Amino acid sequence: MIPFHTMDMDSFHRLLGETAAARMVRARAQRLDQLRDTGTGLEPVRVLDHVAYINDSGSTHLDATLRTMADLDRPVLWIAGALDASIGQPHVSEFLRERIVALVLHGKRAGQGIEALKPFTEHVYTTSELRTAVFVARELARAGEAVLFSPACPASDTHTDAASRELEFLHAVSDL
């Protein structure tokens, strides 16, 4: 390690920034691990026509959803709520292009932020209700894929609480 007193100010500030960034990444990873340890995470719901339906309704932010997608070993058809502003970041967009075959957004703000997904927008569908999103996903999904319900947003956009949102998804899947 280089002693601080021998560094120029630019190098010192760069080192401080890298150190802070590394701490932030570690903190976010620890928080995601804590969320997983509380019982939220992947819940296989049903397999229908060789398509797995997976509940990750406890995911209330994009980082958790991306981590869930990274754990899946098959192409994903993602059912989400409102899009997070960071979804347009190049590394996030690239990850989504590699992992998901289509995105079905539901809720009042379903269409907002879609332009951040260009050129992926040809595979984005919007609905006002979660139940309809599940039926759209059923029509789009192919054998060997997974339909992942991972909202990446708080339930307040579409439901009174996370439990009612999860229940609606589970009922819609059972009705397929």
CORDABEL-V680936 format. One record per residue. N is the residue number from 1. PHI is phi in radians with two decimals (none if undefined). BURIAL is + if it has 16 or more other C-alpha atoms within 10 Angstrom, else -. Layout:
n->N phi->PHI burial->BURIAL
n->N phi->PHI burial->BURIAL
This chain:
n->1 phi->none burial->-
n->2 phi->-1.46 burial->-
n->3 phi->-1.09 burial->-
n->4 phi->-1.02 burial->-
n->5 phi->-1.20 burial->-
n->6 phi->-1.66 burial->-
n->7 phi->-1.55 burial->-
n->8 phi->-1.36 burial->-
n->9 phi->-1.10 burial->-
n->10 phi->-1.08 burial->-
n->11 phi->-1.12 burial->-
n->12 phi->-1.10 burial->-
n->13 phi->-1.16 burial->-
n->14 phi->-1.10 burial->-
n->15 phi->-1.10 burial->-
n->16 phi->-1.08 burial->-
n->17 phi->-1.12 burial->-
n->18 phi->-1.13 burial->-
n->19 phi->-1.13 burial->-
n->20 phi->-1.11 burial->-
n->21 phi->-1.12 burial->-
n->22 phi->-1.10 burial->-
n->23 phi->-1.11 burial->-
n->24 phi->-1.14 burial->-
n->25 phi->-1.10 burial->-
n->26 phi->-1.09 burial->-
n->27 phi->-1.12 burial->-
n->28 phi->-1.14 burial->-
n->29 phi->-1.12 burial->-
n->30 phi->-1.11 burial->-
n->31 phi->-1.12 burial->-
n->32 phi->-1.11 burial->-
n->33 phi->-1.09 burial->-
n->34 phi->-1.10 burial->-
n->35 phi->-1.07 burial->-
n->36 phi->-1.16 burial->+
n->37 phi->-1.23 burial->-
n->38 phi->-1.49 burial->-
n->39 phi->1.75 burial->-
n->40 phi->-1.36 burial->-
n->41 phi->2.41 burial->+
n->42 phi->-1.24 burial->+
n->43 phi->-2.26 burial->-
n->44 phi->-1.08 burial->-
n->45 phi->-1.82 burial->-
n->46 phi->-2.90 burial->+
n->47 phi->-2.04 burial->-
n->48 phi->-2.33 burial->-
n->49 phi->0.94 burial->-
n->50 phi->1.14 burial->-
n->51 phi->-1.98 burial->+
n->52 phi->-1.53 burial->+
n->53 phi->-1.84 burial->+
n->54 phi->-2.15 burial->+
n->55 phi->-1.75 burial->+
n->56 phi->-2.29 burial->+
n->57 phi->-1.14 burial->+
n->58 phi->-1.28 burial->+
n->59 phi->-1.30 burial->+
n->60 phi->-1.95 burial->+
n->61 phi->-2.59 burial->+
n->62 phi->-1.06 burial->+
n->63 phi->-0.98 burial->+
n->64 phi->-1.13 burial->+
n->65 phi->-1.12 burial->+
n->66 phi->-1.10 burial->+
n->67 phi->-1.15 burial->-
n->68 phi->-1.07 burial->+
n->69 phi->-1.05 burial->+
n->70 phi->-1.12 burial->-
n->71 phi->-1.39 burial->-
n->72 phi->-1.48 burial->-
n->73 phi->-1.88 burial->-
n->74 phi->-2.55 burial->+
n->75 phi->-1.04 burial->+
n->76 phi->-2.06 burial->+
n->77 phi->-1.83 burial->+
n->78 phi->-1.70 burial->+
n->79 phi->-1.78 burial->+
n->80 phi->-2.31 burial->+
n->81 phi->-1.66 burial->+
n->82 phi->-1.17 burial->+
n->83 phi->-1.39 burial->+
n->84 phi->-1.32 burial->-
n->85 phi->-1.06 burial->-
n->86 phi->-1.33 burial->-
n->87 phi->-1.13 burial->+
n->88 phi->-1.45 burial->+
n->89 phi->-1.11 burial->-
n->90 phi->-0.94 burial->-
n->91 phi->-1.20 burial->-
n->92 phi->-1.24 burial->+
n->93 phi->-1.04 burial->+
n->94 phi->-1.11 burial->-
n->95 phi->-1.03 burial->-
n->96 phi->-1.11 burial->+
n->97 phi->-1.08 burial->-
n->98 phi->-1.32 burial->-
n->99 phi->-1.79 burial->+
n->100 phi->-1.89 burial->+
n->101 phi->-1.66 burial->+
n->102 phi->-2.84 burial->+
n->103 phi->-2.24 burial->+
n->104 phi->-2.00 burial->+
n->105 phi->-1.69 burial->+
n->106 phi->-2.30 burial->+
n->107 phi->2.02 burial->+
n->108 phi->-1.11 burial->-
n->109 phi->-1.84 burial->+
n->110 phi->-0.99 burial->+
n->111 phi->-1.50 burial->+
n->112 phi->-1.29 burial->-
n->113 phi->1.50 burial->-
n->114 phi->-1.09 burial->+
n->115 phi->-1.03 burial->-
n->116 phi->-1.21 burial->+
n->117 phi->-1.67 burial->+
n->118 phi->-1.02 burial->-
n->119 phi->-1.56 burial->-
n->120 phi->-1.30 burial->+
n->121 phi->-1.07 burial->-
n->122 phi->-1.19 burial->-
n->123 phi->-1.96 burial->-
n->124 phi->-1.99 burial->+
n->125 phi->-2.19 burial->+
n->126 phi->-2.18 burial->+
n->127 phi->-2.46 burial->+
n->128 phi->-1.50 burial->+
n->129 phi->-2.14 burial->+
n->130 phi->-1.09 burial->+
n->131 phi->-0.99 burial->+
n->132 phi->-1.13 burial->+
n->133 phi->-1.05 burial->+
n->134 phi->-1.12 burial->+
n->135 phi->-1.17 burial->-
n->136 phi->-1.11 burial->+
n->137 phi->-1.05 burial->+
n->138 phi->-1.03 burial->+
n->139 phi->-1.22 burial->-
n->140 phi->-1.49 burial->-
n->141 phi->-1.21 burial->+
n->142 phi->-2.07 burial->+
n->143 phi->-0.91 burial->-
n->144 phi->1.61 burial->-
n->145 phi->-1.73 burial->+
n->146 phi->-2.13 burial->+
n->147 phi->-1.68 burial->+
n->148 phi->-1.89 burial->+
n->149 phi->-1.64 burial->+
n->150 phi->-2.45 burial->+
n->151 phi->-1.03 burial->+
n->152 phi->1.03 burial->+
n->153 phi->-2.78 burial->+
n->154 phi->-1.12 burial->+
n->155 phi->-1.20 burial->+
n->156 phi->-1.04 burial->-
n->157 phi->-1.21 burial->-
n->158 phi->-2.24 burial->+
n->159 phi->-2.40 burial->-
n->160 phi->-1.26 burial->-
n->161 phi->-2.77 burial->-
n->162 phi->-1.14 burial->+
n->163 phi->-1.12 burial->-
n->164 phi->-1.20 burial->-
n->165 phi->-1.15 burial->+
n->166 phi->-1.08 burial->+
n->167 phi->-1.06 burial->-
n->168 phi->-1.09 burial->+
n->169 phi->-1.08 burial->+
n->170 phi->-1.07 burial->+
n->171 phi->-1.15 burial->-
n->172 phi->-1.10 burial->+
n->173 phi->-1.15 burial->+
n->174 phi->-1.17 burial->-
n->175 phi->-1.47 burial->-
n->176 phi->-1.17 burial->-
